[in-house]
């Protein structure tokens, strides 16, 4: 099996000396490629990369899991604009607001600065399950078949009248059985099933990223745990928007390793 590694560059959990930020960015080395997967909200990416010895200029590809600011803001901090492929889902820059239970709303759209940078990049729009390099696949749009919600209430307009299901979301799958998610707004069941349908020969053994279960109901957590248990995973690495309560719930119900990956730390895949 080809050696591979992943380093956390942006998250709220950090090693001493690194900057905490609500967002996600991962640096993945596999199959001769160096993929920057998401870029955080904007302030932490560059200093954390420097602090941990990751050369962002060595990246061969950039993958944006979806368009929210906390996954795309750091792209504008890369100077000069990257001259490497940037893989996005259709509608990645469309407006999006989140509506909280207390009635407050937040604009979580891709920042204007990032949209400007994208116009100078080699953007590749992914609209179906696609092998972007040998042994590296992007899920493309993930069918919503399981009944899982998006992990919150999201809308395409400030009045919050038009629901937004984050249709541009995509995940990264390695032929070695590693699945990398951003926020998993589509739900981990839908995400895994979409990948298994496209590549039934790849047994998913490791999942890394956010699962957006912070506000999940007991029923949602139970169903998620049962599904993950059925996969016979070796490792589940929970980050970003998974939620501490959900992470603890999964730790108590899975026999596989359930870990975290703070910024400043890497792991072999």
N, C-alpha and C positions, 0 to 999 in steps of 0.2 A: 504494500500500500504506500502511495506517495506520501511523504511527510507533509504535514500542514500545521499551521498555527493561527491563533487569533489573539489580538490584543485589544483591550478596551481603551478607547480614547476619550469618550464622553459618556458620562452617566452621573447619577447622584452619589453613588458609592465610589469612594476614591481611596487610594493609598496616600500616605502622608506626602505632602509636597505637590500634589496634583489638585487641579481646580474642579470643584463639583458644579454640575450644571444639569438642569432638567432637560434631558435630550439623550440621544444615542449616537455613537459613532464607533465603528469597529474596523480594525485593520486586519485583513485576512490574507495569509500567504498560503497558496495551494496551487498545485499543478503548474508551477512556474509563473503564476500571476500574483499580483499584489493588489487586492481590491479594497478600496475605501468604501465601506458600507455605511451609508448615512454620514452626516457631518455635524450633528448636534445643532444647538441653537445659534452658535456663532462665536461666543467668547472663549470657550474652553479648548476647542480643537487644536489650534496651532500651539499654544503653550503646553498643553498636555503631551502632544506629539514630541515636542522638543524635550520635555522633561523625561519622557520615557525612551528616548532614542529612536523614535520612529521617523523615518525620512518620508514625509508626505510627497515629496517630489519623485520618489521612487514608485509611486502607485502607477499601475498599468491600466486600471479601470476604476470608475466610480459607479456605485449603484445607489440610487435613492429609492428607499422602500415605499415612500409615499410623500405627499407634498407638504405636510405640516412643518411649521417653522422650526420645531425642536429636532427635526431630522434633516433640514435643508439649509438652515441659516449659516452654517460654517462654510458652505461652498463659496460664499462671497469673500471669505477671508483668505482664500488661496490666491496668491498673487505670484506671477501673472495668472490669468485664467487658465485652468488646466487644458492641455491640448491632447487629452486622452478621451476614450469613449466614456460617455455618461449615460447610463441606462435608467430610463424612467418609464412609468406607466402613463397611459393616455389620460390627460386631464390633471397632471401633477401640479400645475400652477393655478388650478381653479380655486375660487374663494371658498373658505370654510370657517364656520363659527362653531364653538362648543357652548352648549347651554347647561348650566349647573342646576342642581336641585333648588338652590336658594334664589334662582331667577337671574343670576348674573350670567353674562355671555362674554366670550372671549374670541377675538379674531385669531385664528391659528393658521392662517394662510401662509404659503411660502413668502418670505420677505421680498420686497421690491428689489433689493440689491441682488438677491439670488436669481430672481427672474432675469435681471439684466446680464448676469454672468452666463446664464444658460444660453443666451443668444450668441455667445462667443465660443461655445463648446461644441464638441462632436456629439450631439444628442441622438440617442437611439431609443425610439419609442417601442416598448415591448407590448404587444397586444395578444400574445399567446405563449404557452409554455415554450421556452426557447433555450437551446444550448448556445451560450455566448462564447464559450471556449471549451475545448475537450474536457469533459468531466465536470463542467460548471453550467448550471441551469438557472434560469429565472422563471418563476411560476407564471408570470403574466397575470391577468385578472383572475381572481379566485372566486369561483361560484359560491354563492351563499345558500347552502342546502341544508345545513344542520339545525338552523333555528338560533344559532348563537347571535347575540347582539354585537354592536360595534365597540362595546366597552364604555359607552356614554351616548349622549345625544348630540349629534352633529348635523349641521345645516349648511346649505349653500348660499343663504342670504342672511343679512344681519337681523331681519325680522324673525328669523328662525321658523319660517313657514315651509321651507322645502328641505326635507331630509336629505342628508348626504351620507351615503354608506361607504365612503372612501373607496370608490371603485378602482382607483389607480394603484392600490396597494399590491406589492409583489414581495415574494420571498426568494432567497437564494438557496439552492440545493446543490450539494457536492455529491459526486458519484460515490464517494467514500461513505455516504450515509449521514452527512451533517446538514441540518436544516437551520438557516439563519433567518430570523424574523426581525422586523422593526418594531411595530406595535401590535401586530396580529389583530387588527381591527376586524378582519374577516373571521376570526376565531381559529384556534389552533386545530380544531377538528376539521374544519373546511380546508385549512391550509395544507395539512398533512394529506388529506384525501385527494386534493387536487394534484399534489405531487405524486402520490401513489398511482393515481389513475394514468398520469402521463408516463411515469417510469416505474411500473410495478416491479422491475428487477432491482430497484434500489431500496434496501432495507434501512429505514431511518433509525439511527442508533444514538444520535446526539442532536439535541435542539438547543440553540443559543439565541437569546434575545428577549424582547418584551412580549408579554401575553395579554396585557391590558385587562387584568382581572381585579383591579383595585375596588371596583364597586359591584363585583359579581355576586349574585345570589347564592344561597347554599346549594340550590338545585344545579346552578351552572357550575359551581366548583365540584360538586359530586360527579357530574357528567364528564367534566374535563379530566378529573383524576382517573375515572374509570377508563376513559379512552387512552390516556397516556400510559396507564398500566398495561393496557392490551398491546402496546407497541413493544414491550420488553426493551425499553431504552437502556443504554449504558449510562447516559448522563443527560441531565436537564439543567441548563445554565440560565438562571432567571435574572433579568435585568430590567432597567428603566421603569416601565409602567405596569409591571406585573402586580405590584402591591405586596407589602410585607405580610398581611394576613393571608393572602392567597398563597404566597410562597411557603409560609408555615403550614398551611393546610396540605399542600402538595407534599411537603417533606414527610408529614405523618402518614401519608397514604400510598406513597410509592416506594418500591424496594430499590429502584435505581438511584444512583447518586443525584442529589439535588444540590446544586452549587450556585455561587455568585461569581462574578468576574469584575472586581473593582477596577477603576481606571488606574493604570500604572502596572497592571498585572496581565500576563498572557498565559495561554495554555495551549498544549498540543492537541490536535484534533485527530 
